[in-house]
Amino acid sequence: MVLENDLRINGSRLHPDAVTEVQRQFNENLIAIGRKSPKWFEVGAEKYRVLRREGKTPLPKPTILDSGEPFSIPSRDKGRDIPCRIMMPEGKIDVSAVYMHIHGGGWVLQSEADQDPLLKAIADGVNLIVVSVGYRLAPENPFPKGPEDCFDVAEWLVDHGHAHFGVPLTFMGGESAGGHLTLLTLFHLLESRPKFHLSGVVLNYGAYDLSFLPQVRNFSKPLVLTPQVMVTYMDAFLPGKLPDERKDPSISPFYKDLSGLQLPPALFTCGTEDCLLEDTVMMALRWQMAGMEATTRLFPGAPHAFSLFTAEELPASKECREVINEFLIGRLKQISH
């Protein structure tokens, strides 16, 4: 008799044979670029941000689209606004919802304008308005400054978004550090705006345990995000915080008590050559153990931040973007009935 397994993972997506030759060559090229490129902690955050914008790091040079519109939202700090960027869908007719986006970059790098093509694809593909948040970055502004900016934008969108845009805040999502900040912001809204409920969250290769799960500690490939780089990000974002202190749920959403929370359906995505793979798998499992809906999609051989590359550069990026749009469209259909 074969016992039924109550916990299922599609092992075929994790098998080395699932990695295409295109993906292998792509990773090798990224590793080669990374070996020749300076690290952010070697040259400093300010200089590395310039190098990133110039395309002189392993990640692609940001493409700034004319369709992106600057926008600002009041901060809790008197006299300061939070820079945001709006991406409207083509045609701007019968817009369905607002999607709040939080960018990645290790809490140190990137901006609200660095993911224009990805956000334009979501705006056009799902017919919604994307508001990307330009939160304050470490090391100049360590925790809790960045999260507070995300909280302020989310609360403003809950309170004023419908009046301003004609449609409500419905979705939230982000990549890497943005996935982490998305969960912190979701949990904050559950307390500060208890009558409000998101209809879905998109969590792309996020970091959910900032004290580090085993895969982060043991990841040996010099592929985009390494244990050494993660440690330097923590030093910048959480200066002076010991590993046990980083397990506080206000810092690491992995340790949040999910029992009794009304969590929205979640889409988790991650490449299998990412040191944050366990963060994705384990957070998705906790979501399901809390009785909530979680869909997890793994991309064989894909490295950290793979969805930021164009579809022409990397087929896995195209597939991931299609999965995100499919998830969002599916959620809109469900809530419209």
Secondary structure, 3 states (H helix, E strand, C coil): CCCCCCCCCCHHHCCHHHCCHHHHHHHHHHHHHHHHCCCHHHHCHHHHHHHHHCCCCCCCCCCCCCCEEEEEEECCCCCCEEEEEEECCCCCCCCCCEEEEECCCCCCCCCCCCCHHHHHHHHHHHCCEEEEECCCCCCCCCCCHHHHHHHHHHHHHHHHHHHHHCCCEEEEEEECHHHHHHHHHHHHHHHHCCCCCCCEEEEECCCCCCCCCHHHHHCCCCCCCCHHHHHHHHHHHCCCCCCCHHHCCCCCHHHCCCCCCCCCCEEEEEEEECCCHHHHHHHHHHHHHCCCCEEEEEEEEEECCHHHCCCCCCHHHHHHHHHHHHHHHHHHHHHHC
